[in-house]
Amino acid sequence: MKKSVSLVAALVIVSVLLGGCARFRRWSYESGNRDAWQQPARVIEVLEIPSGRRLADLGSGGGYFSFRLAEAVGPDGHVYAVDVDADLNELLAAEIEERGLTNLETILADPTDPRLPEDGVDLLFTCNTYHHLPDRVAYFRGLRDRIRPGGRVAIIDYRYEGFIQKRHATPAEVVRSEMAEAGYTLTREYDFLERQNFMIFQVTP
């Protein structure tokens, strides 16, 4: 009996890995009681997003924050869910269509270019993505003209703590230094996320 159960479990895992990799990745991003430690409602609250604004969720993955941001901007606003993962983008696009949302769309980005619209965004939001970006100074320097006047860049990334997180984290002082070099000024910093740094930047005049 135990062998048959184990076999079924193994087959399910193989099926997920081979036939639904995007769904598996999405599940892995959102598992582990993420709502408890990520505090998404409070993150959205402190961002104080007025309705009607245009936002980008850089590294949107399965849309964990994308849907929440779309709700925050309301029907007159717009959110771009930006990711380099074509499969996750396709999965997210299907859910957007299923929900009938018209203020949320996906953008398949290039690793060095998020391909944001020329008229820019009021808020560039990124969570657990900063450490993946190559040449971050050049990356964000190139985005300066995609941040609207008075616009902001919100960066949430794992703290540089623990063995597991070292490859998936960025020390806070590194984020500050790199963003300053890219031409941004730190305007706010929050410490209520126990696993992550949370900083707000604006383009330096």
Rosetta silent file (secondary structure, phi, psi, omega in degrees, C-alpha in Angstrom):
SEQUENCE: MKKSVSLVAALVIVSVLLGGCARFRRWSYESGNRDAWQQPARVIEVLEIPSGRRLADLGSGGGYFSFRLAEAVGPDGHVYAVDVDADLNELLAAEIEERGLTNLETILADPTDPRLPEDGVDLLFTCNTYHHLPDRVAYFRGLRDRIRPGGRVAIIDYRYEGFIQKRHATPAEVVRSEMAEAGYTLTREYDFLERQNFMIFQVTP
SCORE:     score description
SCORE:     0.000 S_00000001
   1 L     0.000  -46.512 -179.265    0.000    0.000    0.000 S_00000001
   2 H   -62.820  -37.903  179.842    2.770    2.413    0.985 S_00000001
   3 H   -64.530  -39.928 -178.901    4.640    1.602   -2.228 S_00000001
   4 H   -67.484  -38.794  177.471    1.596    2.363   -4.372 S_00000001
   5 H   -63.674  -43.622  179.516    1.025    5.681   -2.581 S_00000001
   6 H   -63.472  -38.902  179.510    4.670    6.611   -3.068 S_00000001
   7 H   -64.690  -43.515  178.391    4.461    5.671   -6.743 S_00000001
   8 H   -61.893  -44.990  179.404    1.369    7.823   -7.242 S_00000001
   9 H   -60.522  -42.203  179.483    3.063   10.746   -5.487 S_00000001
  10 H   -64.010  -41.434  179.383    6.140   10.343   -7.664 S_00000001
  11 H   -64.465  -38.262  178.442    4.032   10.238  -10.823 S_00000001
  12 H   -63.631  -44.358  179.899    2.201   13.397   -9.763 S_00000001
  13 H   -62.363  -45.504  179.109    5.503   15.186   -9.163 S_00000001
  14 H   -62.299  -40.903  179.073    6.899   14.075  -12.528 S_00000001
  15 H   -60.867  -43.555  179.631    3.675   15.136  -14.234 S_00000001
  16 H   -63.927  -45.105 -176.447    3.890   18.592  -12.654 S_00000001
  17 H   -67.033  -38.487 -176.835    7.548   19.006  -13.512 S_00000001
  18 H   -88.711  -35.152 -174.489    7.197   17.879  -17.106 S_00000001
  19 H  -104.492  -11.493 -178.431    3.718   19.069  -17.984 S_00000001
  20 L  -147.719   53.411 -176.199    3.245   22.124  -15.826 S_00000001
  21 H   -58.999  -40.600 -178.597    6.611   23.674  -15.011 S_00000001
  22 H   -63.896  -41.672  178.873    5.200   27.187  -14.931 S_00000001
  23 H   -65.233  -37.890  178.257    2.477   26.148  -12.495 S_00000001
  24 H   -64.938  -43.658  179.170    5.064   24.429  -10.308 S_00000001
  25 H   -63.624  -41.277  178.885    7.283   27.537  -10.286 S_00000001
  26 H   -62.000  -43.938  178.661    4.303   29.702   -9.468 S_00000001
  27 H   -60.620  -42.366 -178.112    3.359   27.412   -6.597 S_00000001
  28 H   -64.873  -33.905  179.020    6.927   27.492   -5.266 S_00000001
  29 H   -69.056  -29.423 -171.624    6.932   31.322   -5.279 S_00000001
  30 H  -108.117    1.044 -178.021    3.705   31.505   -3.307 S_00000001
  31 L   -83.490 -176.985  176.367    4.070   28.538   -0.948 S_00000001
  32 L    72.464   34.867  178.011    5.384   28.482    2.599 S_00000001
  33 L    54.678   44.890 -174.166    2.643   30.640    4.095 S_00000001
  34 H   -59.231  -37.502 -178.138    3.924   33.607    2.102 S_00000001
  35 H   -55.464  -33.178 -176.644    0.983   35.863    2.951 S_00000001
  36 H   -69.322  -47.029 -176.140    2.039   35.783    6.605 S_00000001
  37 H   -90.619  -22.492 -179.851    5.645   36.939    6.165 S_00000001
  38 H   -80.848  -27.707  179.247    5.230   38.959    2.971 S_00000001
  39 L    50.639   55.274 -174.651    2.385   41.085    4.363 S_00000001
  40 H   -59.864  -37.015  179.908    1.130   42.050    0.882 S_00000001
  41 H   -62.800  -41.358 -179.760   -1.788   44.125    2.167 S_00000001
  42 H   -70.875  -36.801  176.597    0.521   46.280    4.278 S_00000001
  43 H   -58.512  -48.558  179.524    3.014   46.622    1.413 S_00000001
  44 H   -62.738  -39.856 -177.835    0.256   47.942   -0.854 S_00000001
  45 H   -61.929  -47.502 -176.004   -1.022   50.202    1.922 S_00000001
  46 H   -71.841  -20.224  177.148    2.304   51.953    2.588 S_00000001
  47 H   -71.290  -19.810  176.373    2.857   52.489   -1.133 S_00000001
  48 L    47.086   63.448 -175.595   -0.189   54.796   -1.079 S_00000001
  49 L   -88.376  114.551  177.360   -1.049   54.215   -4.737 S_00000001
  50 L   -69.401  149.617  176.909   -3.630   56.684   -6.093 S_00000001
  51 L   -64.486  152.096  177.506   -6.233   55.264   -8.453 S_00000001
  52 L    86.819   -0.867 -177.488   -5.618   55.797  -12.144 S_00000001
  53 L   -82.011  161.545  176.939   -1.829   55.428  -11.951 S_00000001
  54 E  -107.216  126.463 -174.200    0.347   53.385  -14.309 S_00000001
  55 E  -127.338  159.415  171.297    2.545   50.777  -12.611 S_00000001
  56 E  -129.000  132.575  174.706    5.024   48.069  -13.543 S_00000001
  57 E  -104.260   96.793 -174.082    5.536   44.875  -11.556 S_00000001
  58 E   -82.443  119.295 -173.799    9.084   43.937  -12.510 S_00000001
  59 L    81.169   48.536 -171.450    9.643   40.207  -12.088 S_00000001
  60 L   -67.983  -23.269  179.313    5.926   39.574  -11.797 S_00000001
  61 L    56.702 -125.768 -179.849    6.216   35.774  -11.803 S_00000001
  62 L   -87.344    4.425  175.829    2.795   34.250  -11.246 S_00000001
  63 L    94.697   19.154 -177.502    1.205   37.600  -10.430 S_00000001
  64 L   -51.913  -47.411  177.531    1.389   37.498   -6.627 S_00000001
  65 L   -95.278  -22.676 -175.634    1.623   41.292   -6.464 S_00000001
  66 H   -57.247  -46.844 -179.183    0.357   42.079   -9.973 S_00000001
  67 H   -66.042  -37.463  178.790   -3.292   41.415   -9.153 S_00000001
  68 H   -67.752  -39.081  177.677   -3.059   43.386   -5.921 S_00000001
  69 H   -67.381  -38.572  178.286   -1.463   46.328   -7.721 S_00000001
  70 H   -63.093  -37.917  176.650   -4.157   46.196  -10.400 S_00000001
  71 H   -65.838  -37.533 -178.081   -6.804   46.401   -7.697 S_00000001
  72 H   -66.887  -39.335 -177.852   -5.011   49.375   -6.154 S_00000001
  73 H   -79.367  -17.613  178.480   -4.905   51.449   -9.356 S_00000001
  74 L    75.955  177.764 -175.455   -8.541   50.697  -10.156 S_00000001
  75 L   -64.408  -22.405 -179.958  -10.177   50.368  -13.588 S_00000001
  76 L   -89.188   -7.171  177.698   -8.743   53.692  -14.793 S_00000001
  77 L   -96.684 -174.698  179.901   -5.170   52.701  -13.964 S_00000001
  78 E  -153.304  140.659  178.770   -2.908   50.158  -15.602 S_00000001
  79 E  -125.518  131.798  175.227   -0.356   47.608  -14.445 S_00000001
  80 E  -102.334  118.606  176.750    2.314   45.973  -16.576 S_00000001
  81 E   -91.518  107.909 -170.124    3.328   42.529  -15.322 S_00000001
  82 E  -108.050  126.498  178.356    6.913   42.246  -16.549 S_00000001
  83 E  -156.367  155.093  178.008    8.901   39.020  -16.602 S_00000001
  84 L   -90.571   -7.357 -177.191   11.487   37.198  -18.707 S_00000001
  85 L   -89.199  105.007 -176.392    9.768   33.834  -18.167 S_00000001
  86 H   -62.806  -38.501 -178.582    7.547   33.228  -21.207 S_00000001
  87 H   -66.393  -43.713  178.032    5.726   30.278  -19.618 S_00000001
  88 H   -65.747  -38.426  177.045    4.829   32.211  -16.467 S_00000001
  89 H   -60.284  -42.919 -179.992    3.742   35.155  -18.596 S_00000001
  90 H   -64.614  -42.331  178.546    1.460   32.893  -20.600 S_00000001
  91 H   -63.395  -42.790  179.871   -0.010   31.396  -17.436 S_00000001
  92 H   -67.268  -41.766  179.141   -0.575   34.857  -15.960 S_00000001
  93 H   -60.261  -38.095  178.992   -2.097   36.194  -19.175 S_00000001
  94 H   -65.284  -39.664  179.281   -4.590   33.325  -19.169 S_00000001
  95 H   -70.488  -36.281  176.671   -5.647   34.125  -15.602 S_00000001
  96 H   -59.401  -45.529  179.219   -5.963   37.824  -16.436 S_00000001
  97 H   -65.050  -41.227  179.718   -8.302   36.927  -19.287 S_00000001
  98 H   -61.388  -37.349  179.386  -10.226   34.493  -17.098 S_00000001
  99 H   -80.592  -10.691  179.049  -10.779   37.234  -14.504 S_00000001
 100 L    72.023   30.088 -178.737  -11.830   39.667  -17.212 S_00000001
 101 L   -84.451  135.800  178.712   -9.300   42.320  -16.170 S_00000001
 102 L  -111.624   -3.645 -178.022   -8.590   45.150  -18.589 S_00000001
 103 L  -107.766   17.476 -179.495   -6.122   47.086  -16.422 S_00000001
 104 E  -140.037  127.135  178.161   -3.453   44.388  -16.241 S_00000001
 105 E  -141.904  155.413 -179.039   -1.269   43.085  -19.066 S_00000001
 106 E   -95.066  149.886  172.611    1.917   41.069  -19.373 S_00000001
 107 E  -128.812  124.963  175.462    5.174   42.159  -20.974 S_00000001
 108 E   -84.199  109.477 -173.566    7.786   39.603  -21.976 S_00000001
 109 L   -88.967  162.668  169.725   10.994   41.359  -20.998 S_00000001
 110 E   -93.586  149.683 -179.585   14.563   40.987  -22.132 S_00000001
 111 L   -55.335  -25.899 -179.595   17.088   40.232  -19.346 S_00000001
 112 L  -109.566    2.905 -176.608   18.620   43.683  -19.861 S_00000001
 113 E  -151.674  117.486 -179.458   15.460   45.599  -20.826 S_00000001
 114 L   -75.384   -8.435  176.945   11.987   45.430  -19.215 S_00000001
 115 L    58.561   45.012  176.672   10.475   46.930  -22.392 S_00000001
 116 L   -72.790  154.515  179.354    8.297   49.414  -20.549 S_00000001
 117 L   -62.390  152.808 -176.068    6.125   51.750  -22.629 S_00000001
 118 L   -63.491  -29.594 -179.574    7.730   55.004  -23.737 S_00000001
 119 L   -79.517   -0.532  168.763    5.283   57.127  -21.745 S_00000001
 120 L    75.935 -174.910 -177.686    6.594   55.456  -18.605 S_00000001
 121 E  -133.140  157.323  177.723    5.136   54.491  -15.241 S_00000001
 122 E   -84.761  -24.858  178.719    4.383   56.231  -11.967 S_00000001
 123 E  -145.902  125.479  171.283    5.696   53.331   -9.912 S_00000001
 124 E  -103.448  113.444 -176.313    8.157   50.598  -10.771 S_00000001
 125 E  -109.847  135.381  176.280    7.648   47.840   -8.197 S_00000001
 126 E  -144.583  131.451 -177.869    9.909   44.834   -7.842 S_00000001
 127 E  -128.533  123.916  177.675    9.880   42.095   -5.215 S_00000001
 128 L    59.707   31.084 -178.206   12.519   39.347   -4.865 S_00000001
 129 L  -122.439  -28.024 -174.054   13.878   40.188   -8.322 S_00000001
 130 H   -50.414  -43.614 -175.980   16.636   42.746   -7.776 S_00000001
 131 H   -67.470  -17.351  179.461   19.285   40.117   -7.040 S_00000001
 132 H   -83.790  -18.882 -171.504   18.578   38.400  -10.388 S_00000001
 133 L   -73.930  134.262  176.500   19.233   41.474  -12.539 S_00000001
 134 L   -82.216  142.072  177.827   22.530   41.653  -14.451 S_00000001
 135 L    44.446   66.587 -171.625   24.534   44.898  -14.198 S_00000001
 136 H   -61.874  -33.684  179.480   21.916   46.563  -12.024 S_00000001
 137 H   -62.070  -49.260  178.618   23.476   50.016  -12.215 S_00000001
 138 H   -64.578  -38.365 -178.853   23.232   50.065  -16.010 S_00000001
 139 H   -59.830  -52.069 -177.168   19.784   48.454  -15.871 S_00000001
 140 H   -77.431  -27.199  174.188   18.240   51.115  -13.639 S_00000001
 141 H   -62.517  -39.006  179.230   20.184   53.944  -15.234 S_00000001
 142 L   -70.967  -13.171 -179.488   18.513   52.975  -18.498 S_00000001
 143 L   -95.407   -2.566 -175.888   15.095   53.144  -16.820 S_00000001
 144 H   -56.763  -38.234 -179.074   15.357   56.745  -15.659 S_00000001
 145 H   -83.066    2.235  175.475   13.394   58.029  -18.658 S_00000001
 146 H  -103.386   -0.244  175.659   10.698   55.418  -18.037 S_00000001
 147 E  -100.515  117.894 -177.881    9.921   56.791  -14.561 S_00000001
 148 E   -64.395  156.650  177.315    7.440   59.636  -14.837 S_00000001
 149 E   -51.897  128.080 -177.045    8.119   62.952  -13.073 S_00000001
 150 E    81.224   -1.240 -178.069    7.536   62.389   -9.374 S_00000001
 151 E   -73.585  169.564 -174.118    7.465   58.641   -9.965 S_00000001
 152 E  -132.592  159.561  171.838    8.995   56.058   -7.667 S_00000001
 153 E  -122.276  119.861  179.102   10.918   52.789   -7.677 S_00000001
 154 E  -106.855  122.363 -177.968   10.014   50.341   -4.903 S_00000001
 155 E  -120.035  120.376  172.660   12.523   47.564   -4.273 S_00000001
 156 E  -117.133  123.754  178.120   11.859   44.620   -1.973 S_00000001
 157 E  -146.293  155.713 -177.470   14.590   42.000   -1.808 S_00000001
 158 E   -60.806  144.797  174.060   15.719   39.347    0.639 S_00000001
 159 L   -69.229  151.671 -179.095   18.088   40.322    3.415 S_00000001
 160 L   -83.246   74.621 -176.648   21.595   38.930    3.096 S_00000001
 161 L  -140.521  136.757  174.919   21.155   36.421    5.891 S_00000001
 162 L    86.180  151.712 -177.190   21.460   32.667    6.071 S_00000001
 163 L   -62.361  -43.944 -175.598   23.081   30.085    3.799 S_00000001
 164 H   -65.517  -35.369 -171.497   20.041   29.528    1.594 S_00000001
 165 H   -87.115   -8.140 -173.139   19.477   33.196    0.888 S_00000001
 166 H   -61.391  -32.707  178.879   23.015   34.248   -0.025 S_00000001
 167 H   -87.142   -7.218 -175.767   22.478   33.587   -3.732 S_00000001
 168 H  -128.858   42.102 -177.379   19.026   35.133   -3.631 S_00000001
 169 L  -152.654  163.380  176.275   19.561   38.306   -1.660 S_00000001
 170 L  -138.729  123.704  177.509   21.174   41.721   -1.835 S_00000001
 171 L   -56.658  143.608 -177.055   22.605   43.558    1.182 S_00000001
 172 H   -57.792  -39.465 -177.958   20.732   46.783    1.861 S_00000001
 173 H   -67.274  -28.485  177.077   23.878   48.868    1.569 S_00000001
 174 H   -70.507  -42.792  177.524   24.535   47.408   -1.886 S_00000001
 175 H   -59.251  -47.656 -179.108   21.041   48.346   -3.074 S_00000001
 176 H   -59.945  -46.177 -177.058   21.487   51.894   -1.778 S_00000001
 177 H   -65.086  -46.219 -178.305   24.921   52.260   -3.356 S_00000001
 178 H   -65.813  -41.771 -179.828   23.939   50.836   -6.739 S_00000001
 179 H   -67.824  -35.244  176.206   20.759   52.869   -7.003 S_00000001
 180 H   -64.180  -42.503  178.823   22.649   56.048   -6.092 S_00000001
 181 H   -65.278  -32.154  179.508   25.188   55.265   -8.809 S_00000001
 182 H   -77.493  -11.370  176.365   22.330   54.663  -11.258 S_00000001
 183 L   104.464   33.517 -179.872   20.945   58.121  -10.479 S_00000001
 184 E  -125.221  154.757  178.440   18.297   57.586   -7.804 S_00000001
 185 E  -115.725  131.497  176.363   17.736   58.990   -4.324 S_00000001
 186 E   -70.793  125.219 -178.917   16.477   56.915   -1.392 S_00000001
 187 E  -113.230  -28.252  177.877   13.306   58.554   -0.047 S_00000001
 188 E  -147.460  151.136  175.299   11.793   55.931    2.284 S_00000001
 189 E  -143.578  129.934 -177.518   12.858   52.722    3.959 S_00000001
 190 E  -113.540  147.506 -177.965   10.582   50.301    5.808 S_00000001
 191 L  -123.393   18.307 -176.912   11.601   47.620    8.307 S_00000001
 192 L   -83.607   -9.046  177.423    8.361   45.735    8.948 S_00000001
 193 L   -91.726  115.313 -171.894    9.256   42.833    6.621 S_00000001
 194 L   -68.840  -25.482 -176.956   11.247   40.347    8.684 S_00000001
 195 L  -103.556  -10.906 -169.912   12.909   38.620    5.711 S_00000001
 196 E  -134.301  154.371  166.878   13.337   41.499    3.298 S_00000001
 197 E   -86.756  150.568 -177.338   14.595   45.020    2.809 S_00000001
 198 E  -141.842  110.757 -175.166   12.015   47.472    1.462 S_00000001
 199 E  -131.053  148.616  177.076   13.175   50.762   -0.052 S_00000001
 200 E  -117.802  131.273  179.571   11.637   53.542   -2.120 S_00000001
 201 E  -124.224  157.242  170.591   13.688   55.592   -4.585 S_00000001
 202 E  -131.975  155.161  178.795   13.073   58.521   -6.886 S_00000001
 203 E   -62.812  130.237  178.310   15.082   59.747   -9.852 S_00000001
 204 L   -71.738  126.707 -178.651   17.691   62.215   -8.660 S_00000001
 205 L   -58.375    0.000    0.000   17.053   65.621  -10.296 S_00000001
